Amino acid sequence: MKVVIVGSGPSGLASAIYARKNNNEVIILERNNDICKKILLTGNGKCNYFNENQDITHYHSSNDNLISNIITEKNLNDILAFFDELGIVPKIKNGYYYPYSNQASSVKQVLLSKIDELGIKVIYDYLVTDIKKENDKFIINNDIICDKLILSTGSKAYPKTGSDGNGYNLVKKFNHNINKVMPALVKLKSDDKYLKELKGIRSDCKISIYKDNEFIKSETGEIQLTDDAISGICVFNLSYLANKYIESKNNVHILVNFIPFIDNKDELLKYLDDRCKKIKNKKMKEFFDGLLNYKLSNVILKKSNINLDSYYKDLSKKEKETLVSNINSYDFNIISSYSYDNSQVCMGGVPLDEINLLTMESKKEKNLYIIGELLDVNGDCGGYNLTFAFITGMISGISIK
Ligand SMILES: Cc1cc2nc3c(=O)[nH]c(=O)nc-3n(C[C@H](O)[C@H](O)[C@H](O)COP(=O)(O)OP(=O)(O)OC[C@H]3O[C@@H](n4cnc5c(N)ncnc54)[C@H](O)[C@@H]3O)c2cc1C
């Protein structure tokens, strides 16, 4: 059987390797002059390809309930065996898997040598723009004919890597729907008037996203503040929700607890009262030294209308309450996210219920397979997106016999 795979990202390459092992003739069409352009950027050049914690809640989709058909224990074990077969030795840090070499380029290299070894042909600089189906065969760009077609063209995130969303148009030709595509794992822009003063601060926090006044979800981790946005892995992990709610015209707020080891406002007030007794009579401009970033405490005091030269013991009940609130629940109004140029992945894509998840074959078009980020699944930071791409590639390749 002649199999054509459009796109040489992790999903396309896994699919190619497994389909070739089933003795199919396999051709990969790639618009770039090399494979795996995006993989080279992953994990800050180190490629975080897997995570020990495979709780299904790290994957998100409009069809959340279907993800467990893909992220199964068997598939997770099989994909780890695939990495092992390729020669990738894991270096595991806090559950995050990287190649022991610490180099994303080595992941690309082992994939390249595997496709060479198996005799898989890659045609570079080949942009697929047109696909037709006649007499049960796919005809690509009026040029290449095949029996089975696998679309692994990625999403719209980081378009300079080659995945610019053109794949959505290719699947639409086969009557597939596309669930609203938006940037995910991306910085969130805020109109907070103090951001310019907060720029450059990194702080360990607990952050919570609210839709209108409704609590949705929390994350903990380091937040990074820039002159127009909040960033950091914990922010990235909530960014798909922020974009989803902004799109549906809700007010989106991220509340930040800058002293995350105290969750409760009453306890924080007691903690500050005790601190006042401990450190004696310090002016408010010195009160947080050794606890909060200096720039941050100054902004929090300013936002709370508290004079820097005043003393904690002299603050009114109301002033203490405002101070506690601004430390425990600093309110960033979120207006948008950064664009696809800066987002690591996209939410949205081809709905999972249009795909047979045991084979990744389209339910709308026989012998057409859709895999990887083109599908409506986005994972958290931590290796989940590469795992999803590799697993869906593996499932499709195995099923093509
Ligand atoms: C900066 C950055 C860091 C990231 N870090 C991580 C990380 O550490 N861990 C993690 O799990 N995930 C990470 N990701 C996400 C991860 O890289 C993607 O989810 C994954 O690469 C998606 O794989 P894919 O095979 O679906 O598509 P892609 O990797 O996007 O590959 C698609 C391929 O298809 C080609 N193509 C597109 N259209 C056509 C066409 N019409 N004709 C021919 N070829 C075409 C493209 O050129 C591209 O080579 C990161 C992403 C970015 C941008």
The ligand as an ORCA input file, in Angstrom:
! r2SCAN-3c Opt
* xyz 0 1
  C       8.639     27.132     21.316
  C       7.916     25.819     21.516
  C       8.276     24.992     22.582
  C       7.597     23.792     22.792
  N       8.017     22.967     23.804
  C       7.385     21.791     24.007
  C       7.855     20.876     24.999
  O       8.899     21.085     25.646
  N       7.142     19.730     25.197
  C       6.029     19.419     24.469
  O       5.418     18.388     24.694
  N       5.595     20.240     23.471
  C       6.259     21.392     23.223
  N       5.836     22.212     22.197
  C       4.666     21.785     21.360
  C       5.073     20.692     20.356
  O       6.257     21.066     19.705
  C       3.957     20.477     19.329
  O       2.762     20.182     20.008
  C       4.287     19.342     18.363
  O       5.444     19.627     17.631
  C       3.132     19.087     17.382
  O       3.514     18.057     16.538
  P       2.801     17.820     15.131
  O       3.486     16.639     14.525
  O       1.357     17.754     15.295
  O       3.081     19.134     14.270
  P       4.380     20.010     13.980
  O       5.501     19.654     14.870
  O       3.911     21.385     13.968
  O       4.790     19.567     12.500
  C       3.992     19.841     11.379
  C       4.850     19.761     10.127
  O       4.014     19.839      8.980
  C       4.636     20.680      7.988
  N       3.565     21.209      7.125
  C       2.540     21.998      7.492
  N       1.716     22.225      6.445
  C       2.240     21.537      5.388
  C       1.827     21.372      4.035
  N       0.693     21.899      3.570
  N       2.626     20.648      3.193
  C       3.772     20.085      3.669
  N       4.203     20.197      4.939
  C       3.432     20.908      5.804
  C       5.331     21.730      8.819
  O       6.367     22.367      8.095
  C       5.851     20.905     10.006
  O       7.132     20.370      9.728
  C       6.515     23.412     21.940
  C       6.174     24.238     20.873
  C       6.864     25.427     20.653
  C       6.482     26.282     19.481
*
